[in-house]
Amino acid sequence: MRRASVSVSANIAEGSSRWSPAEQARFYEIAYGSLMELVSETKIAEQQGFLSSEKYAEMRMKASEIARMLSSLRRATLQKT
C-alpha cells in the first residue's frame, strides 16, 4: 500500500516535469493506475479485518476525489496539444 501511494505522487511529479503534453498525460494515467491499485489493496485489507469499514469508506471517498483531480489534470494537459 505504501508503494502504491508513493507511486501516485511520484508519477504526478514526473509527469509535471515532462515537456510533451502526451508524455505528461501518460504519467497521470500511470498515477491513476497506482491509485486504483491502492483502492484494491484497501478493500482487501477491509475484507481481511485489517481496516474498519468506516475507514475503508473514508479512504474510498478520498480516492474518488483524487481520481477526479487526476482525470481533470490529464484532460487539461491533453487540451494543450
Secondary structure, DSSP 8 states (H G I E B T S, - for coil): -HHHHHHHHHHHHHHHT-SSHHHHHHHHHHHHHHHHHHHHHHHHHHHTTSS-HHHHHHHHHHHHHHHHHHHHHHHHHHTT-
